[in-house]
């Protein structure tokens, strides 16, 4: 018995050390990408110039204008949107116990897209109003799916199927909305629907900056309940978890994260789908880290924005790059999941 307890403690210690090491390494990678995003462009800067300008360590009007006025908002949007998408995606996947359970596919993002496109086309909305429409659309879509999936509780498999149906319905309505738009409105709506971290206004970005720390701390605080729910409702109840309350709190947190991210940057696809599995590969036995998945999401989105803006012949929205990279990953995931007989 003593040997078994020692072995369990040693295993737990190794997992904790690996989780901490991976999380710190990811944070360093994200910080480096954050700085690099502000270094490159038509006016190139050194890392020292960027850091001193961001931290207000040295006054240089020319550098400060380029860094704080032009590049910092885009870099901050990429960082915060990536963190929100990565965290929300892994919560959905763990809670619904399916690697395909991403906000991109279960209707949340589609609800935001429909509301935002409708506001742009029919009400000529712009800026913060579009952000509010997208946020409201995502929350209403999530509430609709939760109500439709409820049957003495919420089954992950049923929630996913209903979410896919709701997403298809909303996507069809988005097509109808675009068909009723004039050329300028259709262009504006299509640009928003593609998703890009450079389109956020200062007010939209401030909302995400204020809400993100609280939501991430809440998600990390609920992680113990998430791990219990992964074991099944009966086991979770035996461990003292109030299953439906915990599930609703986790879903609500994940929906708010993705809704705010979509409201700021539009529906940037596949980041939420990819971040969790990549983080789990890095974490090894210590899988399921919400903070690690959030950092992977930030790294992916910052890298995608660098590629979209600086490494391609023509500057493109960030969502084009994430879609081009994410689609092959989705096909691979579908093939391997089907081969393993998992995922419903």
C-alpha positions as CSV (number, residue, x, y, z in Angstrom):
1,X,0.0,0.0,0.0
2,X,2.8,2.4,0.9
3,X,4.7,1.6,-2.3
4,X,1.5,2.2,-4.3
5,X,1.0,5.6,-2.6
6,X,4.6,6.6,-3.2
7,X,4.3,5.6,-6.9
8,X,1.1,7.7,-7.2
9,X,2.7,10.7,-5.6
10,X,5.8,10.4,-7.9
11,X,3.6,10.2,-11.0
12,X,1.6,13.2,-9.8
13,X,4.8,15.1,-9.2
14,X,6.1,14.3,-12.7
15,X,2.9,15.4,-14.3
16,X,2.9,18.6,-12.4
17,X,6.5,19.4,-13.3
18,X,5.9,18.7,-17.0
19,X,2.7,20.7,-17.0
20,X,4.5,23.7,-15.4
21,X,7.5,23.4,-17.7
22,X,5.3,23.2,-20.8
23,X,3.1,26.1,-19.7
24,X,6.1,28.3,-19.0
25,X,7.7,27.4,-22.4
26,X,4.4,28.2,-24.2
27,X,4.2,31.5,-22.3
28,X,7.8,32.4,-23.5
29,X,6.9,31.4,-27.1
30,X,3.7,33.6,-27.0
31,X,5.7,36.5,-25.5
32,X,8.3,36.2,-28.3
33,X,5.6,36.1,-31.0
34,X,3.9,39.1,-29.4
35,X,7.1,41.1,-29.7
36,X,8.0,39.8,-33.2
37,X,4.5,40.9,-34.4
38,X,5.4,44.5,-33.6
39,X,9.0,44.3,-35.0
40,X,8.1,43.4,-38.6
41,X,6.6,45.6,-41.2
42,X,7.6,48.4,-43.6
43,X,9.4,50.1,-40.7
44,X,11.4,47.4,-39.0
45,X,12.2,47.7,-35.3
46,X,14.4,45.8,-32.9
47,X,13.1,43.7,-30.0
48,X,14.6,46.2,-27.6
49,X,12.8,49.1,-29.2
50,X,9.5,47.3,-29.1
51,X,9.9,46.3,-25.4
52,X,11.0,49.8,-24.3
53,X,8.1,51.4,-26.1
54,X,5.4,49.1,-24.8
55,X,6.7,49.3,-21.3
56,X,7.2,53.1,-21.5
57,X,10.8,52.8,-20.6
58,X,12.1,55.3,-23.1
59,X,10.5,58.2,-25.0
60,X,10.9,58.0,-28.8
61,X,8.0,59.6,-30.6
62,X,8.6,57.9,-33.9
63,X,9.0,54.4,-32.5
64,X,6.1,55.0,-30.0
65,X,3.8,55.9,-32.9
66,X,4.6,52.8,-34.8
67,X,4.5,50.5,-31.9
68,X,1.7,51.8,-29.7
69,X,-0.4,53.5,-32.3
70,X,-0.2,51.1,-35.2
71,X,1.0,47.6,-34.2
72,X,0.2,47.1,-30.5
73,X,-3.6,47.0,-31.0
74,X,-3.3,44.2,-33.6
75,X,-0.8,42.3,-31.6
76,X,-3.0,42.6,-28.5
77,X,-6.0,41.5,-30.4
78,X,-4.1,38.4,-31.7
79,X,-2.9,37.6,-28.2
80,X,-6.3,38.0,-26.4
81,X,-8.5,36.4,-29.1
82,X,-6.1,33.4,-29.4
83,X,-6.2,32.9,-25.6
84,X,-10.0,33.1,-25.6
85,X,-10.4,30.7,-28.5
86,X,-7.9,28.2,-27.2
87,X,-9.4,28.1,-23.7
88,X,-13.0,27.8,-25.0
89,X,-12.1,25.1,-27.5
90,X,-10.5,22.8,-25.0
91,X,-13.4,23.3,-22.5
92,X,-15.9,22.3,-25.2
93,X,-13.8,19.2,-26.2
94,X,-13.3,18.0,-22.7
95,X,-16.8,18.7,-21.5
96,X,-18.5,17.0,-24.5
97,X,-15.7,14.3,-24.6
98,X,-15.2,14.7,-28.4
99,X,-12.2,16.1,-30.2
100,X,-14.5,17.5,-32.9
101,X,-16.6,19.5,-30.3
102,X,-15.4,23.0,-31.3
103,X,-17.4,26.2,-31.1
104,X,-16.7,26.4,-34.9
105,X,-19.0,23.4,-35.5
106,X,-21.6,23.4,-32.7
107,X,-23.4,26.6,-33.6
108,X,-21.9,29.3,-31.3
109,X,-19.8,30.9,-34.0
110,X,-22.6,30.6,-36.5
111,X,-25.0,32.4,-34.2
112,X,-22.5,35.3,-33.9
113,X,-22.0,35.4,-37.6
114,X,-25.7,35.5,-38.4
115,X,-26.3,38.3,-35.9
116,X,-23.3,40.4,-37.1
117,X,-24.1,39.9,-40.8
118,X,-27.7,40.8,-40.2
119,X,-26.7,44.0,-38.3
120,X,-24.3,45.0,-41.1
121,X,-26.7,44.3,-44.0
122,X,-30.1,45.4,-42.6
123,X,-29.1,48.0,-40.0
124,X,-25.9,49.4,-41.5
125,X,-24.2,48.7,-38.2
126,X,-20.5,49.1,-37.7
127,X,-17.9,49.1,-35.0
128,X,-19.1,48.4,-31.4
129,X,-22.6,47.8,-32.6
130,X,-21.5,44.8,-34.7
131,X,-19.5,43.6,-31.7
132,X,-22.7,43.7,-29.6
133,X,-24.7,41.9,-32.3
134,X,-22.1,39.1,-32.5
135,X,-21.9,38.7,-28.7
136,X,-25.7,38.5,-28.4
137,X,-26.0,36.1,-31.3
138,X,-23.4,33.7,-29.9
139,X,-25.1,33.7,-26.4
140,X,-28.6,33.2,-27.9
141,X,-27.3,30.3,-30.1
142,X,-25.7,28.6,-27.1
143,X,-28.9,29.1,-25.0
144,X,-31.0,27.6,-27.9
145,X,-28.7,24.6,-28.2
146,X,-28.7,24.0,-24.4
147,X,-32.5,24.1,-24.2
148,X,-32.9,21.8,-27.3
149,X,-30.3,19.3,-25.9
150,X,-31.8,19.2,-22.4
151,X,-33.5,15.9,-21.5
152,X,-33.0,15.2,-17.8
153,X,-29.6,16.7,-18.3
154,X,-27.4,17.5,-21.2
155,X,-25.7,14.7,-23.2
156,X,-22.5,15.6,-24.9
157,X,-23.4,13.6,-28.0
158,X,-26.9,15.1,-28.3
159,X,-25.5,18.6,-27.8
160,X,-23.0,18.1,-30.6
161,X,-25.6,16.8,-33.0
162,X,-28.0,19.6,-32.2
163,X,-25.2,22.1,-32.5
164,X,-24.2,20.9,-35.9
165,X,-27.8,21.2,-37.1
166,X,-28.2,24.7,-35.6
167,X,-24.9,25.7,-37.2
168,X,-26.1,24.5,-40.6
169,X,-29.4,26.4,-40.2
170,X,-27.6,29.6,-39.2
171,X,-25.1,29.3,-42.0
172,X,-28.0,29.0,-44.5
173,X,-29.5,32.2,-43.1
174,X,-26.2,33.9,-43.4
175,X,-26.2,33.1,-47.1
176,X,-29.7,34.5,-47.4
177,X,-28.7,37.7,-45.6
178,X,-25.7,38.2,-47.9
179,X,-28.0,37.6,-50.9
180,X,-30.1,40.6,-49.8
181,X,-27.1,42.9,-49.3
182,X,-25.9,45.7,-51.5
183,X,-22.3,45.5,-52.8
184,X,-20.7,47.6,-50.1
185,X,-22.5,46.0,-47.3
186,X,-21.8,42.5,-48.7
187,X,-18.1,43.3,-48.8
188,X,-18.1,44.6,-45.3
189,X,-20.0,41.5,-44.1
190,X,-17.8,39.1,-46.0
191,X,-14.6,40.8,-44.6
192,X,-16.0,40.4,-41.0
193,X,-17.1,36.8,-41.7
194,X,-13.6,35.8,-42.8
195,X,-12.1,36.8,-39.5
196,X,-9.1,39.1,-38.9
197,X,-7.4,40.2,-35.7
198,X,-6.6,43.6,-37.3
199,X,-10.3,44.8,-37.6
200,X,-11.0,45.4,-33.9
201,X,-11.6,48.9,-32.7
202,X,-10.1,50.2,-29.4
203,X,-13.5,49.9,-27.6
204,X,-14.0,46.3,-28.7
205,X,-10.5,45.4,-27.7
206,X,-10.9,47.0,-24.3
207,X,-14.0,44.9,-23.6
208,X,-12.1,41.7,-24.3
209,X,-9.1,42.9,-22.2
210,X,-11.3,43.6,-19.2
211,X,-13.3,40.4,-19.4
212,X,-10.6,37.9,-20.5
213,X,-8.6,37.7,-17.2
214,X,-11.7,37.1,-15.1
215,X,-13.1,34.4,-17.5
216,X,-9.7,32.6,-17.7
217,X,-9.4,32.6,-13.9
218,X,-13.0,31.3,-13.7
219,X,-12.2,28.5,-16.3
220,X,-9.0,27.5,-14.4
221,X,-10.9,27.5,-11.2
222,X,-13.6,25.2,-12.7
223,X,-11.0,22.8,-14.1
224,X,-11.3,20.4,-11.2
225,X,-15.0,20.0,-12.0
226,X,-14.2,19.6,-15.7
227,X,-11.9,16.7,-14.9
228,X,-14.6,15.1,-12.8
229,X,-17.2,15.4,-15.5
230,X,-14.8,13.8,-18.0
231,X,-15.1,10.6,-16.0
232,X,-18.9,10.5,-16.4
233,X,-21.8,11.9,-14.5
234,X,-22.1,9.0,-12.0
235,X,-18.4,9.2,-11.1
236,X,-18.5,13.0,-10.9
237,X,-21.5,12.8,-8.5
238,X,-19.6,10.3,-6.4
239,X,-16.8,12.7,-6.2
240,X,-19.1,15.4,-4.9
241,X,-19.6,17.4,-8.1
242,X,-22.9,19.0,-8.9
243,X,-22.9,17.8,-12.5
244,X,-25.6,20.0,-14.2
245,X,-24.5,23.2,-12.3
246,X,-20.8,22.5,-13.1
247,X,-21.6,21.7,-16.8
248,X,-23.7,24.9,-17.1
249,X,-21.0,27.0,-15.5
250,X,-18.3,25.5,-17.8
251,X,-20.4,25.9,-20.9
252,X,-21.3,29.5,-20.0
253,X,-17.7,30.4,-19.5
254,X,-16.6,28.8,-22.8
255,X,-19.4,30.5,-24.7
256,X,-18.6,33.9,-23.2
257,X,-14.9,33.4,-24.2
258,X,-15.7,32.4,-27.8
259,X,-18.4,35.1,-28.1
260,X,-16.1,37.9,-27.0
261,X,-13.3,36.6,-29.3
262,X,-15.7,36.4,-32.3
263,X,-17.1,39.8,-31.5
264,X,-13.6,41.3,-31.6
265,X,-12.0,39.5,-34.6
266,X,-14.9,37.7,-36.4
267,X,-15.2,34.0,-36.8
268,X,-11.5,33.0,-37.0
269,X,-11.9,29.3,-37.7
270,X,-10.0,26.2,-36.5
271,X,-8.0,27.8,-33.7
272,X,-10.4,26.6,-31.1
273,X,-10.4,23.1,-32.7
274,X,-6.6,22.7,-32.9
275,X,-5.4,24.4,-29.7
276,X,-6.5,21.7,-27.2
277,X,-5.1,18.6,-29.0
278,X,-1.8,20.4,-29.6
279,X,-1.6,21.3,-26.0
280,X,-2.4,17.8,-24.9
281,X,0.4,16.4,-27.1
282,X,2.8,18.8,-25.4
283,X,1.5,18.0,-21.9
284,X,1.7,14.3,-22.4
285,X,0.2,12.5,-19.3
286,X,-0.8,15.9,-17.8
287,X,-3.5,16.5,-20.5
288,X,-6.4,18.9,-20.2
289,X,-4.6,22.1,-19.1
290,X,-6.9,25.0,-19.9
291,X,-4.1,27.6,-19.6
292,X,-1.7,25.6,-21.8
293,X,-4.5,25.3,-24.5
294,X,-5.1,29.0,-24.2
295,X,-1.4,29.8,-24.8
296,X,-1.3,27.4,-27.8
297,X,-4.3,29.3,-29.2
298,X,-2.5,32.6,-28.8
299,X,0.7,31.2,-30.4
300,X,-1.3,29.8,-33.4
301,X,-3.2,33.0,-34.0
302,X,-0.2,35.3,-33.7
303,X,1.7,33.0,-36.1
304,X,-1.2,32.9,-38.5
305,X,-1.4,36.7,-38.5
306,X,2.3,37.0,-39.2
307,X,2.0,34.7,-42.2
308,X,-1.2,36.4,-43.5
309,X,0.2,39.9,-43.3
310,X,4.0,39.6,-43.9
311,X,4.8,36.2,-45.6
312,X,2.3,36.0,-48.4
313,X,2.5,38.0,-51.7
314,X,-0.7,39.8,-50.8
315,X,-1.9,40.6,-47.3
316,X,-4.9,38.5,-46.3
317,X,-7.3,38.2,-43.4
318,X,-6.1,36.0,-40.6
319,X,-9.0,33.6,-41.0
320,X,-7.8,32.6,-44.5
321,X,-4.6,31.2,-43.1
322,X,-6.2,29.5,-40.2
323,X,-8.7,27.9,-42.5
324,X,-6.1,26.7,-45.0
325,X,-4.1,25.1,-42.2
326,X,-7.0,23.9,-40.2
327,X,-8.9,22.1,-43.0
328,X,-6.3,19.4,-43.5
329,X,-6.0,18.9,-39.8
330,X,-9.8,18.4,-39.6
331,X,-9.6,15.8,-42.3
332,X,-6.8,14.0,-40.5
333,X,-8.8,14.2,-37.2
334,X,-11.9,12.8,-38.9
335,X,-9.9,9.9,-40.4
336,X,-8.1,9.0,-37.2
337,X,-11.1,9.4,-35.0
338,X,-13.2,7.1,-37.2
339,X,-10.3,4.5,-37.3
340,X,-10.2,4.5,-33.5
341,X,-14.0,4.1,-33.3
342,X,-14.2,7.2,-31.1
343,X,-16.0,10.4,-31.3
344,X,-19.5,9.1,-31.9
